[in-house]
Amino acid sequence: MPRLRRLSTYAAITLAAITMLMILLGRGAQTGIPLVLFFFTLALSLSTKSTTQPYVFTIFVFMAVAAAMYYPSIFLSIGGFDLKRLIIPILMVIMFGMGTNMSVQDFIGVIKMPRGVFIGLVCQFSIMPLLGFALANISGFSAEIAAGIILVGCSPSGLASNVMSYIAKANLALSLTLTMVATLLSPLITPFLMERLAGQLVPIDFLAMMWSITKIVFIPVVAGLLFNHLAHGRFRWLDKAMPMVSMSGIAIVIAIITAAGRDALLSIGLALIGVVLVHNLLGYTLGFWASRLLGLDKQSAQTIAFEVGMQNSGLASGIALEMGRLATMGLAPVLFSPFMNITGSSLAAYWREQQIE
């Protein structure tokens, strides 16, 4: 193992030097292969030491984003098959894995503590919408791009927040419950907030959204719960494999979304990236500390931080598309998705390492 660590570390340093040299020589457009290989060898190096293993997932996320930016066609379709069709099945597998690591007692515990759910919902539908409104008004962007920032804030939390809570070993049952309730409330709350903060009504198909959440979350989690109940302890290899499956699945999803939004990512300036990052990071910070100040335990506060800071940017993009403003209102959601996963995975790895210690 020490030999593998040395070789992968040397390889990472060499590839980083090659990438920097090519950029200095004006060949930045050709740095795709060495950059992707740099992230791969760096992840390999970090995986050989227990203290750095939690950060391997973050590096793989960077690798996925880099690969998708340089070679988007690989992640858009294969043989005419649209790879975006894989996103829901991948998320369903991840949700099944979460279910196998849970029991009915987890949900009963949350039901007995409705305070956490209430605090989470209040934080979800106040912090991010108000942050989005403030950032949109001070950003100086055009009206529709600014409205896209507010749209991200008014959307419910997404499945990525559940995955990050899973990786961070936070309160997963609370995370699933909050995501579900927030999503079910969003057909009413999101248009209301958009009308008040952005001055326009956002149309949402309530039944279609409810079925999508049922299909992606309820059915796989219940299947996982039943599997855990009926076959508890019989498939220990599954318990060990599912975290890796979850991380790999999220990296694939991030690559597909990044590839699909590559042109938009290249066409906008750094200012919108900065606003998106501030929106995301303040969401984590205010969500965590508001929960702690209101008396929640650390794991529940971590969960609410993910629920607040990580929005359903896919839903936001879909709303922008339905409104015929994808090229303007859709820019903030397209940017929010890869960046929230990078920051979220980094935060999840950090909190997971803290629990291990």
C-alpha positions in Angstrom: 0.0 0.0 0.0 2.8 2.5 0.7 4.2 1.8 -2.7 0.8 2.4 -4.4 0.5 5.7 -2.4 3.9 6.8 -3.5 3.4 6.0 -7.2 -0.1 7.6 -7.3 1.2 10.7 -5.5 4.1 11.1 -7.9 1.8 10.5 -10.8 -0.6 13.2 -9.5 2.2 15.7 -9.0 3.5 15.0 -12.5 0.1 15.3 -14.2 -0.6 18.5 -12.3 2.7 20.0 -13.6 1.9 18.9 -17.1 -1.6 20.5 -16.9 -0.1 23.8 -15.6 2.6 23.8 -18.2 0.1 23.3 -21.0 -2.0 26.1 -19.7 1.0 28.4 -19.6 1.9 27.4 -23.2 -1.6 28.4 -24.3 -2.9 24.9 -24.8 -5.5 24.9 -22.1 -8.2 23.4 -24.4 -6.0 20.3 -24.7 -5.6 19.7 -20.9 -8.6 17.4 -20.6 -6.8 14.1 -20.4 -4.0 15.1 -18.0 -6.5 17.0 -15.8 -8.9 14.0 -15.5 -6.0 11.6 -14.9 -4.7 14.0 -12.2 -7.9 13.8 -10.3 -8.0 10.0 -10.8 -4.4 9.5 -9.5 -5.0 12.0 -6.6 -8.1 10.0 -5.6 -6.1 6.8 -5.8 -3.4 8.3 -3.5 -6.0 9.5 -1.0 -7.7 6.2 -0.9 -4.6 4.4 0.5 -4.8 6.3 3.8 -7.7 6.1 6.2 -7.4 9.8 7.2 -7.8 10.9 3.6 -10.3 8.4 2.4 -13.4 10.5 3.1 -12.1 13.0 0.5 -11.9 10.5 -2.3 -15.5 11.1 -3.3 -15.0 14.8 -3.5 -12.0 14.3 -5.9 -14.1 11.9 -8.0 -16.8 14.7 -8.3 -14.1 17.1 -9.6 -13.0 14.4 -12.0 -16.6 13.9 -13.2 -17.1 17.6 -13.8 -13.8 18.0 -15.6 -14.5 15.0 -17.8 -18.0 16.3 -18.7 -16.7 19.8 -19.5 -13.9 18.6 -21.8 -15.7 15.6 -23.4 -19.5 16.3 -23.0 -20.5 14.0 -25.9 -19.4 11.0 -23.9 -22.0 11.8 -21.2 -24.8 12.9 -23.4 -25.5 9.8 -25.5 -24.1 6.4 -26.4 -25.3 4.7 -29.6 -28.3 7.1 -29.8 -29.3 6.3 -26.2 -29.9 9.5 -24.1 -27.8 9.1 -20.9 -30.1 11.5 -19.1 -32.6 8.6 -19.0 -30.2 6.9 -16.5 -30.5 9.6 -13.9 -33.8 8.4 -12.3 -32.8 4.7 -12.2 -29.4 5.6 -10.7 -31.1 7.7 -8.0 -33.6 4.8 -7.3 -30.7 2.4 -6.7 -29.1 5.0 -4.3 -32.4 5.3 -2.5 -32.8 1.5 -2.3 -29.3 1.4 -0.7 -30.4 4.0 1.8 -33.4 2.0 2.7 -31.2 -1.1 3.4 -29.4 0.9 6.0 -32.5 2.1 7.7 -35.3 0.5 9.9 -38.8 1.5 10.8 -37.5 2.7 14.1 -35.6 5.5 12.3 -38.9 6.9 11.0 -40.7 6.4 14.3 -38.0 8.4 16.0 -38.6 11.3 13.7 -42.4 11.1 14.2 -41.8 11.3 17.9 -39.7 14.5 17.3 -41.8 16.6 14.9 -39.9 19.7 16.1 -37.0 18.8 13.9 -39.3 18.5 10.8 -41.0 21.8 11.6 -37.7 23.6 12.1 -36.3 22.1 8.9 -39.3 23.2 6.8 -39.2 26.7 8.2 -35.5 27.0 7.4 -36.0 25.4 4.0 -38.7 27.8 2.8 -37.3 31.0 4.4 -33.5 31.0 4.3 -32.9 30.2 0.6 -35.7 32.2 -0.9 -34.7 35.3 1.1 -31.1 34.8 0.3 -31.9 34.4 -3.4 -34.0 37.6 -3.3 -31.2 39.5 -1.7 -28.5 38.2 -4.0 -30.7 38.8 -7.1 -31.3 42.4 -6.1 -27.7 43.3 -5.5 -26.2 41.2 -8.4 -27.1 43.7 -11.1 -28.1 40.8 -13.5 -30.9 41.2 -16.0 -34.4 40.6 -14.6 -34.8 37.0 -15.9 -31.3 35.8 -14.8 -32.0 37.4 -11.4 -35.4 35.6 -11.3 -33.5 32.3 -11.9 -31.5 32.9 -8.7 -34.7 33.4 -6.7 -36.2 30.3 -8.4 -33.4 28.1 -7.1 -34.0 29.4 -3.6 -37.7 28.8 -3.8 -37.3 25.2 -5.0 -37.5 22.3 -2.4 -34.5 20.3 -1.4 -33.4 17.5 -3.8 -32.3 13.9 -3.6 -28.7 15.0 -3.4 -29.2 16.3 0.1 -30.3 12.8 1.1 -27.2 11.3 -0.4 -25.0 13.8 1.4 -26.7 13.1 4.7 -26.1 9.4 4.1 -22.4 9.9 3.4 -22.0 12.3 6.3 -23.8 9.9 8.7 -26.2 12.6 9.7 -29.9 12.1 10.5 -30.9 10.3 7.3 -34.5 9.6 8.3 -35.0 13.3 9.0 -33.4 14.1 5.6 -35.7 11.8 3.7 -38.8 13.1 5.6 -37.9 16.8 5.0 -37.2 16.2 1.3 -40.5 14.4 0.9 -42.6 16.9 2.8 -40.9 20.0 1.2 -41.4 18.5 -2.3 -45.0 17.7 -1.6 -45.6 21.3 -0.3 -43.6 22.9 -3.2 -46.5 23.0 -5.7 -48.2 25.5 -3.4 -45.2 27.2 -1.7 -42.9 27.6 -4.7 -45.4 29.5 -6.8 -46.4 31.6 -3.8 -42.8 32.6 -3.0 -42.0 33.2 -6.7 -45.0 35.5 -7.1 -44.0 37.4 -4.0 -40.3 37.6 -4.5 -39.9 37.4 -8.3 -43.3 38.8 -9.4 -44.4 35.9 -11.5 -46.3 32.6 -11.0 -44.4 29.4 -11.5 -46.7 26.6 -12.9 -46.1 23.1 -11.4 -47.9 19.9 -12.2 -48.7 18.6 -8.6 -49.7 15.0 -9.6 -46.7 14.5 -11.9 -44.3 15.8 -9.2 -45.9 13.6 -6.5 -45.6 10.5 -8.7 -42.0 11.3 -9.5 -41.1 11.6 -5.8 -43.1 8.4 -5.0 -41.2 6.6 -7.8 -37.8 7.9 -6.9 -37.9 7.9 -3.1 -40.9 6.1 -1.6 -40.8 2.9 -3.6 -37.0 2.2 -3.5 -36.7 3.2 0.2 -39.7 1.0 1.2 -38.1 -1.8 -0.9 -34.8 -1.3 0.9 -36.6 -1.2 4.3 -38.3 -4.5 3.5 -35.1 -6.0 2.3 -33.4 -5.0 5.5 -36.2 -6.3 7.6 -36.4 -9.7 5.8 -32.7 -10.3 5.1 -31.0 -8.3 7.9 -27.4 -9.5 8.3 -27.5 -12.0 5.5 -25.8 -9.8 2.9 -23.1 -8.0 4.7 -21.3 -7.4 1.4 -24.2 -5.2 0.4 -23.8 -2.9 3.4 -20.1 -2.5 2.4 -20.8 -2.0 -1.3 -23.7 0.5 -1.1 -21.7 3.6 0.0 -19.4 3.1 -3.0 -22.4 2.5 -5.3 -24.0 5.7 -4.0 -20.9 7.8 -4.5 -20.3 6.4 -8.0 -23.9 7.0 -8.9 -23.9 10.6 -7.8 -20.6 11.2 -9.8 -22.3 9.8 -12.9 -25.4 11.9 -12.4 -23.2 15.0 -11.9 -21.3 14.3 -15.1 -24.5 13.9 -17.1 -26.0 17.1 -15.8 -22.7 19.0 -16.3 -22.4 17.8 -19.9 -26.0 18.8 -20.6 -25.4 22.3 -19.3 -21.8 22.8 -20.6 -22.6 25.5 -23.2 -24.4 27.6 -20.6 -21.5 27.1 -18.1 -19.0 28.3 -20.7 -21.2 31.3 -21.8 -21.8 33.0 -18.5 -19.3 35.0 -16.5 -17.7 34.3 -13.2 -20.0 36.7 -11.4 -23.0 34.3 -11.6 -20.8 31.5 -10.4 -19.8 33.6 -7.4 -23.4 34.4 -6.6 -24.4 30.7 -6.9 -21.6 29.7 -4.5 -22.5 32.4 -2.0 -26.1 31.3 -2.1 -25.1 27.7 -1.6 -22.6 28.2 1.2 -24.7 30.6 3.1 -27.5 28.1 2.9 -25.3 25.5 4.7 -24.1 28.0 7.3 -27.4 29.6 8.2 -29.3 26.2 8.1 -26.8 24.6 10.5 -26.6 27.4 13.0 -30.3 28.3 12.9 -31.0 24.7 13.8 -28.4 24.6 16.6 -29.7 27.9 18.0 -33.2 26.4 18.0 -31.9 23.5 20.1 -31.4 20.6 17.6 -28.6 18.1 18.0 -25.6 18.3 15.8 -26.5 15.4 13.4 -30.0 16.9 12.9 -28.5 20.4 12.3 -26.1 18.9 9.7 -29.1 17.3 8.0 -30.9 20.6 7.9 -27.8 22.3 6.6 -27.8 20.0 3.6 -31.6 20.3 3.1 -31.3 24.1 3.1 -28.1 24.5 1.1 -28.8 21.8 -1.6 -31.8 22.6 -3.7 -33.6 20.6 -6.4 -31.9 22.4 -9.3 -33.3 19.9 -11.7 -36.8 20.9 -10.8 -35.9 24.5 -11.1 -34.5 23.9 -14.6 -37.7 22.2 -15.6 -39.8 25.1 -14.3 -37.6 27.5 -16.3 -38.0 25.3 -19.4 -41.8 25.2 -19.0 -41.8 29.0 -18.7 -39.8 29.3 -22.0 -36.9 31.0 -20.2 -34.4 28.2 -19.9 -31.6 30.3 -21.5 -32.0 33.0 -18.9 -33.8 31.8 -15.7 -32.3 28.3 -16.3 -28.7 29.5 -16.0 -28.6 29.7 -12.1 -30.1 26.2 -11.7 -27.7 24.7 -14.3 -24.7 26.2 -12.3 -26.1 25.4 -8.9 -26.3 21.6 -9.5 -22.5 20.8 -10.0 -21.3 23.3 -7.5 -23.7 22.2 -4.7 -22.6 18.6 -5.2 -18.9 19.6 -5.0 -19.4 21.7 -1.9 -21.9 19.2 -0.4 -19.6 16.2 -1.0 -16.7 18.1 0.6 -18.8 19.0 3.6 -20.2 15.5 3.9 -16.7 14.0 3.8 -15.5 16.4 6.5 -18.4 15.7 8.8 -18.1 11.9 8.2 -14.4 12.1 9.1 -15.3 14.0 12.3 -17.6 11.2 13.4 -15.0 8.5 12.6 -12.5 10.4 14.8 
